[in-house]
Amino acid sequence: MGKFVIKTAKDGQHYFNLKAENGQTILSSEMYTTKSACNNGIDSVKKNAPNDSHYEKLIAKNGQHYFNLKAVNGQVIGTSEMYEATSGRDNGIESVKKNAPVASVVEE
């Protein structure tokens, strides 16, 4: 089972990474000013992850593939790691869909 790992940056802001069972980061959040807002972001990922239409498939300037997970209002709530191929990106989306809804939340 995957897990959300909440971390605190040097400037005191909070962010999370969604990690797959193997420990690989599959989705990262923006920075949040409060832990409460960070937890709300996690709840939004859990809610929106199963919906295919909330994934935006993109290609970076260097040709690598990645995706954003968006909330109903269109706001980006998580960004993937970079992938060499579309198949890797698509596998990453499937991993988020599988792991996010049931992932535990831990703090580091």
Phi and psi in radians as a Rosetta constraint file:
Dihedral C 1 N 2 CA 2 C 2 CIRCULARHARMONIC -1.318 0.35
Dihedral N 2 CA 2 C 2 N 3 CIRCULARHARMONIC 3.027 0.35
Dihedral C 2 N 3 CA 3 C 3 CIRCULARHARMONIC -2.627 0.35
Dihedral N 3 CA 3 C 3 N 4 CIRCULARHARMONIC 2.605 0.35
Dihedral C 3 N 4 CA 4 C 4 CIRCULARHARMONIC -1.585 0.35
Dihedral N 4 CA 4 C 4 N 5 CIRCULARHARMONIC 2.241 0.35
Dihedral C 4 N 5 CA 5 C 5 CIRCULARHARMONIC -1.958 0.35
Dihedral N 5 CA 5 C 5 N 6 CIRCULARHARMONIC 2.013 0.35
Dihedral C 5 N 6 CA 6 C 6 CIRCULARHARMONIC -1.565 0.35
Dihedral N 6 CA 6 C 6 N 7 CIRCULARHARMONIC 2.311 0.35
Dihedral C 6 N 7 CA 7 C 7 CIRCULARHARMONIC -2.244 0.35
Dihedral N 7 CA 7 C 7 N 8 CIRCULARHARMONIC 2.771 0.35
Dihedral C 7 N 8 CA 8 C 8 CIRCULARHARMONIC -1.970 0.35
Dihedral N 8 CA 8 C 8 N 9 CIRCULARHARMONIC 2.198 0.35
Dihedral C 8 N 9 CA 9 C 9 CIRCULARHARMONIC -1.323 0.35
Dihedral N 9 CA 9 C 9 N 10 CIRCULARHARMONIC 2.918 0.35
Dihedral C 9 N 10 CA 10 C 10 CIRCULARHARMONIC -1.016 0.35
Dihedral N 10 CA 10 C 10 N 11 CIRCULARHARMONIC -0.522 0.35
Dihedral C 10 N 11 CA 11 C 11 CIRCULARHARMONIC -1.503 0.35
Dihedral N 11 CA 11 C 11 N 12 CIRCULARHARMONIC 0.104 0.35
Dihedral C 11 N 12 CA 12 C 12 CIRCULARHARMONIC 1.583 0.35
Dihedral N 12 CA 12 C 12 N 13 CIRCULARHARMONIC -0.095 0.35
Dihedral C 12 N 13 CA 13 C 13 CIRCULARHARMONIC -1.367 0.35
Dihedral N 13 CA 13 C 13 N 14 CIRCULARHARMONIC 2.825 0.35
Dihedral C 13 N 14 CA 14 C 14 CIRCULARHARMONIC -2.025 0.35
Dihedral N 14 CA 14 C 14 N 15 CIRCULARHARMONIC 2.610 0.35
Dihedral C 14 N 15 CA 15 C 15 CIRCULARHARMONIC -2.642 0.35
Dihedral N 15 CA 15 C 15 N 16 CIRCULARHARMONIC 2.914 0.35
Dihedral C 15 N 16 CA 16 C 16 CIRCULARHARMONIC -2.333 0.35
Dihedral N 16 CA 16 C 16 N 17 CIRCULARHARMONIC 2.716 0.35
Dihedral C 16 N 17 CA 17 C 17 CIRCULARHARMONIC -2.136 0.35
Dihedral N 17 CA 17 C 17 N 18 CIRCULARHARMONIC 2.387 0.35
Dihedral C 17 N 18 CA 18 C 18 CIRCULARHARMONIC -1.637 0.35
Dihedral N 18 CA 18 C 18 N 19 CIRCULARHARMONIC 2.149 0.35
Dihedral C 18 N 19 CA 19 C 19 CIRCULARHARMONIC -1.960 0.35
Dihedral N 19 CA 19 C 19 N 20 CIRCULARHARMONIC 2.436 0.35
Dihedral C 19 N 20 CA 20 C 20 CIRCULARHARMONIC -1.321 0.35
Dihedral N 20 CA 20 C 20 N 21 CIRCULARHARMONIC 3.044 0.35
Dihedral C 20 N 21 CA 21 C 21 CIRCULARHARMONIC -0.953 0.35
Dihedral N 21 CA 21 C 21 N 22 CIRCULARHARMONIC -0.602 0.35
Dihedral C 21 N 22 CA 22 C 22 CIRCULARHARMONIC -1.418 0.35
Dihedral N 22 CA 22 C 22 N 23 CIRCULARHARMONIC 0.044 0.35
Dihedral C 22 N 23 CA 23 C 23 CIRCULARHARMONIC 1.565 0.35
Dihedral N 23 CA 23 C 23 N 24 CIRCULARHARMONIC -0.069 0.35
Dihedral C 23 N 24 CA 24 C 24 CIRCULARHARMONIC -1.320 0.35
Dihedral N 24 CA 24 C 24 N 25 CIRCULARHARMONIC 2.354 0.35
Dihedral C 24 N 25 CA 25 C 25 CIRCULARHARMONIC -1.258 0.35
Dihedral N 25 CA 25 C 25 N 26 CIRCULARHARMONIC 2.202 0.35
Dihedral C 25 N 26 CA 26 C 26 CIRCULARHARMONIC -1.996 0.35
Dihedral N 26 CA 26 C 26 N 27 CIRCULARHARMONIC -0.216 0.35
Dihedral C 26 N 27 CA 27 C 27 CIRCULARHARMONIC -2.760 0.35
Dihedral N 27 CA 27 C 27 N 28 CIRCULARHARMONIC 2.401 0.35
Dihedral C 27 N 28 CA 28 C 28 CIRCULARHARMONIC -2.209 0.35
Dihedral N 28 CA 28 C 28 N 29 CIRCULARHARMONIC 2.552 0.35
Dihedral C 28 N 29 CA 29 C 29 CIRCULARHARMONIC -1.647 0.35
Dihedral N 29 CA 29 C 29 N 30 CIRCULARHARMONIC 3.059 0.35
Dihedral C 29 N 30 CA 30 C 30 CIRCULARHARMONIC -1.357 0.35
Dihedral N 30 CA 30 C 30 N 31 CIRCULARHARMONIC 3.140 0.35
Dihedral C 30 N 31 CA 31 C 31 CIRCULARHARMONIC -1.514 0.35
Dihedral N 31 CA 31 C 31 N 32 CIRCULARHARMONIC 2.450 0.35
Dihedral C 31 N 32 CA 32 C 32 CIRCULARHARMONIC -2.098 0.35
Dihedral N 32 CA 32 C 32 N 33 CIRCULARHARMONIC 2.489 0.35
Dihedral C 32 N 33 CA 33 C 33 CIRCULARHARMONIC -1.322 0.35
Dihedral N 33 CA 33 C 33 N 34 CIRCULARHARMONIC -0.424 0.35
Dihedral C 33 N 34 CA 34 C 34 CIRCULARHARMONIC -2.257 0.35
Dihedral N 34 CA 34 C 34 N 35 CIRCULARHARMONIC 2.716 0.35
Dihedral C 34 N 35 CA 35 C 35 CIRCULARHARMONIC -1.145 0.35
Dihedral N 35 CA 35 C 35 N 36 CIRCULARHARMONIC -0.608 0.35
Dihedral C 35 N 36 CA 36 C 36 CIRCULARHARMONIC -1.055 0.35
Dihedral N 36 CA 36 C 36 N 37 CIRCULARHARMONIC -0.784 0.35
Dihedral C 36 N 37 CA 37 C 37 CIRCULARHARMONIC -1.122 0.35
Dihedral N 37 CA 37 C 37 N 38 CIRCULARHARMONIC -0.643 0.35
Dihedral C 37 N 38 CA 38 C 38 CIRCULARHARMONIC -1.095 0.35
Dihedral N 38 CA 38 C 38 N 39 CIRCULARHARMONIC -0.781 0.35
Dihedral C 38 N 39 CA 39 C 39 CIRCULARHARMONIC -1.119 0.35
Dihedral N 39 CA 39 C 39 N 40 CIRCULARHARMONIC -0.623 0.35
Dihedral C 39 N 40 CA 40 C 40 CIRCULARHARMONIC -1.110 0.35
Dihedral N 40 CA 40 C 40 N 41 CIRCULARHARMONIC -0.652 0.35
Dihedral C 40 N 41 CA 41 C 41 CIRCULARHARMONIC -1.095 0.35
Dihedral N 41 CA 41 C 41 N 42 CIRCULARHARMONIC -0.722 0.35
Dihedral C 41 N 42 CA 42 C 42 CIRCULARHARMONIC -1.090 0.35
Dihedral N 42 CA 42 C 42 N 43 CIRCULARHARMONIC -0.785 0.35
Dihedral C 42 N 43 CA 43 C 43 CIRCULARHARMONIC -1.034 0.35
Dihedral N 43 CA 43 C 43 N 44 CIRCULARHARMONIC -0.678 0.35
Dihedral C 43 N 44 CA 44 C 44 CIRCULARHARMONIC -1.159 0.35
Dihedral N 44 CA 44 C 44 N 45 CIRCULARHARMONIC -0.707 0.35
Dihedral C 44 N 45 CA 45 C 45 CIRCULARHARMONIC -1.083 0.35
Dihedral N 45 CA 45 C 45 N 46 CIRCULARHARMONIC -0.810 0.35
Dihedral C 45 N 46 CA 46 C 46 CIRCULARHARMONIC -1.006 0.35
Dihedral N 46 CA 46 C 46 N 47 CIRCULARHARMONIC -0.713 0.35
Dihedral C 46 N 47 CA 47 C 47 CIRCULARHARMONIC -1.274 0.35
Dihedral N 47 CA 47 C 47 N 48 CIRCULARHARMONIC -0.690 0.35
Dihedral C 47 N 48 CA 48 C 48 CIRCULARHARMONIC -1.611 0.35
Dihedral N 48 CA 48 C 48 N 49 CIRCULARHARMONIC -0.316 0.35
Dihedral C 48 N 49 CA 49 C 49 CIRCULARHARMONIC -0.987 0.35
Dihedral N 49 CA 49 C 49 N 50 CIRCULARHARMONIC -0.682 0.35
Dihedral C 49 N 50 CA 50 C 50 CIRCULARHARMONIC -1.221 0.35
Dihedral N 50 CA 50 C 50 N 51 CIRCULARHARMONIC -0.237 0.35
Dihedral C 50 N 51 CA 51 C 51 CIRCULARHARMONIC -1.617 0.35
Dihedral N 51 CA 51 C 51 N 52 CIRCULARHARMONIC 1.927 0.35
Dihedral C 51 N 52 CA 52 C 52 CIRCULARHARMONIC -0.931 0.35
Dihedral N 52 CA 52 C 52 N 53 CIRCULARHARMONIC -0.635 0.35
Dihedral C 52 N 53 CA 53 C 53 CIRCULARHARMONIC -1.245 0.35
Dihedral N 53 CA 53 C 53 N 54 CIRCULARHARMONIC -0.111 0.35
Dihedral C 53 N 54 CA 54 C 54 CIRCULARHARMONIC -1.637 0.35
Dihedral N 54 CA 54 C 54 N 55 CIRCULARHARMONIC 0.045 0.35
Dihedral C 54 N 55 CA 55 C 55 CIRCULARHARMONIC -1.771 0.35
Dihedral N 55 CA 55 C 55 N 56 CIRCULARHARMONIC 2.273 0.35
Dihedral C 55 N 56 CA 56 C 56 CIRCULARHARMONIC -1.912 0.35
Dihedral N 56 CA 56 C 56 N 57 CIRCULARHARMONIC 1.990 0.35
Dihedral C 56 N 57 CA 57 C 57 CIRCULARHARMONIC -1.562 0.35
Dihedral N 57 CA 57 C 57 N 58 CIRCULARHARMONIC 2.214 0.35
Dihedral C 57 N 58 CA 58 C 58 CIRCULARHARMONIC -2.310 0.35
Dihedral N 58 CA 58 C 58 N 59 CIRCULARHARMONIC 2.840 0.35
Dihedral C 58 N 59 CA 59 C 59 CIRCULARHARMONIC -2.195 0.35
Dihedral N 59 CA 59 C 59 N 60 CIRCULARHARMONIC 2.211 0.35
Dihedral C 59 N 60 CA 60 C 60 CIRCULARHARMONIC -1.304 0.35
Dihedral N 60 CA 60 C 60 N 61 CIRCULARHARMONIC 2.900 0.35
Dihedral C 60 N 61 CA 61 C 61 CIRCULARHARMONIC -1.028 0.35
Dihedral N 61 CA 61 C 61 N 62 CIRCULARHARMONIC -0.493 0.35
Dihedral C 61 N 62 CA 62 C 62 CIRCULARHARMONIC -1.498 0.35
Dihedral N 62 CA 62 C 62 N 63 CIRCULARHARMONIC 0.112 0.35
Dihedral C 62 N 63 CA 63 C 63 CIRCULARHARMONIC 1.548 0.35
Dihedral N 63 CA 63 C 63 N 64 CIRCULARHARMONIC -0.064 0.35
Dihedral C 63 N 64 CA 64 C 64 CIRCULARHARMONIC -1.409 0.35
Dihedral N 64 CA 64 C 64 N 65 CIRCULARHARMONIC 2.726 0.35
Dihedral C 64 N 65 CA 65 C 65 CIRCULARHARMONIC -1.803 0.35
Dihedral N 65 CA 65 C 65 N 66 CIRCULARHARMONIC 2.530 0.35
Dihedral C 65 N 66 CA 66 C 66 CIRCULARHARMONIC -2.729 0.35
Dihedral N 66 CA 66 C 66 N 67 CIRCULARHARMONIC 3.070 0.35
Dihedral C 66 N 67 CA 67 C 67 CIRCULARHARMONIC -2.506 0.35
Dihedral N 67 CA 67 C 67 N 68 CIRCULARHARMONIC 2.731 0.35
Dihedral C 67 N 68 CA 68 C 68 CIRCULARHARMONIC -1.978 0.35
Dihedral N 68 CA 68 C 68 N 69 CIRCULARHARMONIC 2.505 0.35
Dihedral C 68 N 69 CA 69 C 69 CIRCULARHARMONIC -1.794 0.35
Dihedral N 69 CA 69 C 69 N 70 CIRCULARHARMONIC 2.231 0.35
Dihedral C 69 N 70 CA 70 C 70 CIRCULARHARMONIC -2.009 0.35
Dihedral N 70 CA 70 C 70 N 71 CIRCULARHARMONIC 2.608 0.35
Dihedral C 70 N 71 CA 71 C 71 CIRCULARHARMONIC -1.375 0.35
Dihedral N 71 CA 71 C 71 N 72 CIRCULARHARMONIC 3.035 0.35
Dihedral C 71 N 72 CA 72 C 72 CIRCULARHARMONIC -0.975 0.35
Dihedral N 72 CA 72 C 72 N 73 CIRCULARHARMONIC -0.614 0.35
Dihedral C 72 N 73 CA 73 C 73 CIRCULARHARMONIC -1.406 0.35
Dihedral N 73 CA 73 C 73 N 74 CIRCULARHARMONIC 0.033 0.35
Dihedral C 73 N 74 CA 74 C 74 CIRCULARHARMONIC 1.594 0.35
Dihedral N 74 CA 74 C 74 N 75 CIRCULARHARMONIC -0.095 0.35
Dihedral C 74 N 75 CA 75 C 75 CIRCULARHARMONIC -1.284 0.35
Dihedral N 75 CA 75 C 75 N 76 CIRCULARHARMONIC 2.369 0.35
Dihedral C 75 N 76 CA 76 C 76 CIRCULARHARMONIC -1.231 0.35
Dihedral N 76 CA 76 C 76 N 77 CIRCULARHARMONIC 2.205 0.35
Dihedral C 76 N 77 CA 77 C 77 CIRCULARHARMONIC -1.970 0.35
Dihedral N 77 CA 77 C 77 N 78 CIRCULARHARMONIC -0.097 0.35
Dihedral C 77 N 78 CA 78 C 78 CIRCULARHARMONIC -2.980 0.35
Dihedral N 78 CA 78 C 78 N 79 CIRCULARHARMONIC 2.575 0.35
Dihedral C 78 N 79 CA 79 C 79 CIRCULARHARMONIC -2.231 0.35
Dihedral N 79 CA 79 C 79 N 80 CIRCULARHARMONIC 2.442 0.35
Dihedral C 79 N 80 CA 80 C 80 CIRCULARHARMONIC -1.406 0.35
Dihedral N 80 CA 80 C 80 N 81 CIRCULARHARMONIC 3.052 0.35
Dihedral C 80 N 81 CA 81 C 81 CIRCULARHARMONIC -1.318 0.35
Dihedral N 81 CA 81 C 81 N 82 CIRCULARHARMONIC 3.042 0.35
Dihedral C 81 N 82 CA 82 C 82 CIRCULARHARMONIC -1.543 0.35
Dihedral N 82 CA 82 C 82 N 83 CIRCULARHARMONIC 2.504 0.35
Dihedral C 82 N 83 CA 83 C 83 CIRCULARHARMONIC -2.182 0.35
Dihedral N 83 CA 83 C 83 N 84 CIRCULARHARMONIC 2.540 0.35
Dihedral C 83 N 84 CA 84 C 84 CIRCULARHARMONIC -1.198 0.35
Dihedral N 84 CA 84 C 84 N 85 CIRCULARHARMONIC -0.600 0.35
Dihedral C 84 N 85 CA 85 C 85 CIRCULARHARMONIC -2.327 0.35
Dihedral N 85 CA 85 C 85 N 86 CIRCULARHARMONIC 2.819 0.35
Dihedral C 85 N 86 CA 86 C 86 CIRCULARHARMONIC -1.084 0.35
Dihedral N 86 CA 86 C 86 N 87 CIRCULARHARMONIC -0.566 0.35
Dihedral C 86 N 87 CA 87 C 87 CIRCULARHARMONIC -1.104 0.35
Dihedral N 87 CA 87 C 87 N 88 CIRCULARHARMONIC -0.685 0.35
Dihedral C 87 N 88 CA 88 C 88 CIRCULARHARMONIC -1.124 0.35
Dihedral N 88 CA 88 C 88 N 89 CIRCULARHARMONIC -0.763 0.35
Dihedral C 88 N 89 CA 89 C 89 CIRCULARHARMONIC -1.079 0.35
Dihedral N 89 CA 89 C 89 N 90 CIRCULARHARMONIC -0.789 0.35
Dihedral C 89 N 90 CA 90 C 90 CIRCULARHARMONIC -1.142 0.35
Dihedral N 90 CA 90 C 90 N 91 CIRCULARHARMONIC -0.630 0.35
Dihedral C 90 N 91 CA 91 C 91 CIRCULARHARMONIC -1.139 0.35
Dihedral N 91 CA 91 C 91 N 92 CIRCULARHARMONIC -0.628 0.35
Dihedral C 91 N 92 CA 92 C 92 CIRCULARHARMONIC -1.098 0.35
Dihedral N 92 CA 92 C 92 N 93 CIRCULARHARMONIC -0.732 0.35
Dihedral C 92 N 93 CA 93 C 93 CIRCULARHARMONIC -1.073 0.35
Dihedral N 93 CA 93 C 93 N 94 CIRCULARHARMONIC -0.814 0.35
Dihedral C 93 N 94 CA 94 C 94 CIRCULARHARMONIC -1.060 0.35
Dihedral N 94 CA 94 C 94 N 95 CIRCULARHARMONIC -0.643 0.35
Dihedral C 94 N 95 CA 95 C 95 CIRCULARHARMONIC -1.158 0.35
Dihedral N 95 CA 95 C 95 N 96 CIRCULARHARMONIC -0.710 0.35
Dihedral C 95 N 96 CA 96 C 96 CIRCULARHARMONIC -1.119 0.35
Dihedral N 96 CA 96 C 96 N 97 CIRCULARHARMONIC -0.787 0.35
Dihedral C 96 N 97 CA 97 C 97 CIRCULARHARMONIC -1.034 0.35
Dihedral N 97 CA 97 C 97 N 98 CIRCULARHARMONIC -0.659 0.35
Dihedral C 97 N 98 CA 98 C 98 CIRCULARHARMONIC -1.340 0.35
Dihedral N 98 CA 98 C 98 N 99 CIRCULARHARMONIC -0.793 0.35
Dihedral C 98 N 99 CA 99 C 99 CIRCULARHARMONIC -1.481 0.35
Dihedral N 99 CA 99 C 99 N 100 CIRCULARHARMONIC -0.725 0.35
Dihedral C 99 N 100 CA 100 C 100 CIRCULARHARMONIC -1.009 0.35
Dihedral N 100 CA 100 C 100 N 101 CIRCULARHARMONIC -0.837 0.35
Dihedral C 100 N 101 CA 101 C 101 CIRCULARHARMONIC -1.064 0.35
Dihedral N 101 CA 101 C 101 N 102 CIRCULARHARMONIC -0.460 0.35
Dihedral C 101 N 102 CA 102 C 102 CIRCULARHARMONIC -2.023 0.35
Dihedral N 102 CA 102 C 102 N 103 CIRCULARHARMONIC 0.107 0.35
Dihedral C 102 N 103 CA 103 C 103 CIRCULARHARMONIC -1.209 0.35
Dihedral N 103 CA 103 C 103 N 104 CIRCULARHARMONIC 2.487 0.35
Dihedral C 103 N 104 CA 104 C 104 CIRCULARHARMONIC -1.373 0.35
Dihedral N 104 CA 104 C 104 N 105 CIRCULARHARMONIC 2.945 0.35
Dihedral C 104 N 105 CA 105 C 105 CIRCULARHARMONIC -2.142 0.35
Dihedral N 105 CA 105 C 105 N 106 CIRCULARHARMONIC 2.214 0.35
Dihedral C 105 N 106 CA 106 C 106 CIRCULARHARMONIC -2.269 0.35
Dihedral N 106 CA 106 C 106 N 107 CIRCULARHARMONIC 2.735 0.35
Dihedral C 106 N 107 CA 107 C 107 CIRCULARHARMONIC -1.962 0.35
Dihedral N 107 CA 107 C 107 N 108 CIRCULARHARMONIC 2.501 0.35
